[in-house]
Amino acid sequence: MTEEPKAAGAQGAGRDVAHASLVPSLDASQIPDAELSIHDQVREYYGRILAGSDDLKTNACCCTTDAPPKYVRDVMPEIADEIMERFYGCGSPIPPALEGCTVVDLGCGVGRDVYVLSKLVGETGRVVGVDMTPAQLDVARAYQDEQAARFGFARSNVEFKCGYIEDLAELGIEDGTVDLVVSNCVINLTPFKEQVFSEIYRVLKPGGELYFSDVFCDRRMPPELRDDPVLRGECLGGALYLDDFRRMMARQGWASYLYTVIDDIHVSDLALETKLGFMGFTSRTVRAIKATGLEDAHESYGQTARYKGTIPEMPRYFDLTDEIRLIKGRDVAISGNMAEMIAQSRYGAHFDIRPRGAHRGAFDYQRAQDAVAARRGKKAVDLAYVDEALARIGEPSFEERVNSAQVLTAPATPALTTMQVNITYACNLACRHCYLECSPRNREAMSRETLQACLDAFDAGAFKVMDITGGSPELHPDFSWFLAEAARRAQAAGGHVIVRSNLTLLDQPEYAHFIDEYAAAGAHVTASIPYYSPETADAQRGRGVFERAMRVIRRLNERGYGSAAGGLPLDLVYNVSGPFLPPPQDMLADLYREELARREGIEFNDLFAFNNYPLGRFAHDLLDANMFDSYLKLLVENFNALAVQRMMCRDQVNVDVDGRLYDCEVNHVLGLPIQLPADADASDGATRDARVEDLAKGGLPERSLRTHPVCYSCSAGFGSSCGGSLVHEYSAD
């Protein structure tokens, strides 16, 4: 998915703060009386010592690098100058969709956020500001009538209560009566944090929201720093260790919550920085919904949220977390907890949420969004993606792992034995394992001229085997001619033709004649049968596919295919249905032979077991299951050096529908054609894509194979090629 950029300054811009400006600036007049209680120290610091935000020694209390959202900025010019000047706080903890809400602002100070909220909730809403500092509340109350008039309200919709945020019951705030609780860098100041969160949970309605900004630490504060009056006043001494915060929230009822902003905090005072040493601080804005059914971690169930664009303040997008922007009209991946939070809150009416599916493991936004984007055709699992995945799992490139230029070299043309030709991507099926993404909608097909060039190149290159594949090659309008001509040339060279078919097309009367044409050409037929039972096979290839394939195999058997007596080879292919490697090919062949004979009364010659490539539809399934990286890791960990020496790219060449040449079929999916010198002398090193006409004119020179992470599929376990397993006794290197 292509996301819109976040607001300027997002994601911690401004983190590279110069330390040259640090100066020792604390003097006795700026240090609260250590003999006072913590509440009194905070009152003294904010009521007497600080005149405004400029007097703060760190950016902890006004640390956000995110500008407030536009709907908040638009209200601020209507707030009295004195209130704006005497504001202390970090972040901008004011979410949208507030019309008619009841809101409580904890530690409201002089009331800036209270008055912003007053405008946003409207005359039908209500805002309660709570603070324990009378000097600041005096400023806030002085502007109640004036602010109501500025907003065009008949009367003020705010009230200010002097008291402790740990005891909202004492202030008359009843159970389940509040839609939203906000706090702006205040909770860190209280020594009774757990009681604060308990009170917040009590007063919120079901589906109500806690949305607050505060200071967090990457470790527990030692007592001497926690009790330092200046550090506490600067919002650092009471900073919560992140994991202690998680545990505290869980005890009070919030099994899960979200961060919407995360910014680093920089200490701008040398004395304080020296005290703090290696401790790291961040300012975070937290969104916690009072919802039921939440798990203690974000899990993936394949869910998405589509924003309707119906929140007036945010017509184009809604920022759910610091990394997840829900853009109007687009499906965006969310966790199961996120789905519940949205659905049970006031935001629910503004979103369409995909129902919960099967569990996909722990939620990883980027991986989950990759799956959504791939399904929508907005993201390709291409060479760049598989390279990134290999880097994520920390494994070497395939070339580095093999560490042998000689092994990764293909001989010149006369030594190559097989020409594989993809004549069309049209297919009557759209199988789950198909890395080429062939389907009834894909009509790409090789031209008659290129087909002829393939035949000429087959002769010129002294190939033995013509491997005709697709798609469903039978859907090509020139298939009958090409099959007969390729068979004639292959037989003259002492070789044969392979046709790769899904067989089901031949169950239709208009295509049934191809069975006779196969036999006349002496073609080796290779057919994909993912499993020997209809339920499993149909799950991968489509309903009814198994039975149709069985009917065609019976007809092939009648025509002489699949038995020693008939003399015509019929080979089956086993494709794994998930992120695992196939069992030994010989064992599978015996199992298939026994079960298909018993269940269906059919015969075949050999069975080939294929590893799946993490491309195309199978890659989409891996992404959807959150298993792309783990499958690639499986392939790497099962690397088999013996299989590398037998890989099909070392004795074949692949021709794509447009006539370009590749080391293998996978390489044309990844856009890695064979390269030849651009001109006769190639003094500048320039290259061009090799074409089938080059084979007809003069062949291919010895060349280095173009490798990539998907090559690990060919070398994993028993290995994998168009002819099945490459080794029969597995020995990983």
Secondary structure, 3 states (H helix, E strand, C coil): CCCCCCCCCCCCCCCCCCHHHCECCCCHHHCCCCCCCHHHHHHHHHHHHCCCHHHCCECHHHCCCCCCCHHHHCCHHHCCHHHHHCCCCCCCCCCCCCCCCEEEEECCCCCHHHHHHHHHHCCCCEEEEEECCHHHHHHHHCCHHHHHHHHCCCCCCEEEEECCCCCCCCCCCCCCCEEEEEEECCHHHCCCHHHHHHHHHHHEEEEEEEEEEEEEECCCCCHHHHCCHHHHHCCCCCCEEHHHHHHHHHHHCCCCCEEEEEEECCECEHHHHHHHCCCCEEEEEEEEECCCCCCCCCECCCEEEEECCCCCCCCCEEECCCCCEEEECCEEEECHHHHHHHHHCCCHHHEEECCCCCCCCECCHHHHHHHHHHHCCCCCCCHHHHHHHHHHCCCCCHHHHHCCCCCCEECCHHHCCEEEEECECECCCCCCCCCCCCECCCCCECCHHHHHHHHHHHHHCCCCEEEEECCCHHHCCCHHHHHHHHHHHHHHCCCEEEEEECCHHHHCHHHCCHHHHHHHHCCEEEEECCCCCHHHHHHHHCCCHHHHHHHHHHHHHHCCECCCCCCECEEEEEECCCCCCCCCHHHHHHHHHHHHHHHHCCCCCCEEEECCCCCHHHHHHHHHCCCHHHHHHHHHHCECHHHHCCCHHHCEEEECCCCEEECCHHHHHCCCCCEEECCCCCCCCCEEECEHHHHHHCCCCCEECCCCCCHHHHHECCCCECCECCCCCCCCC
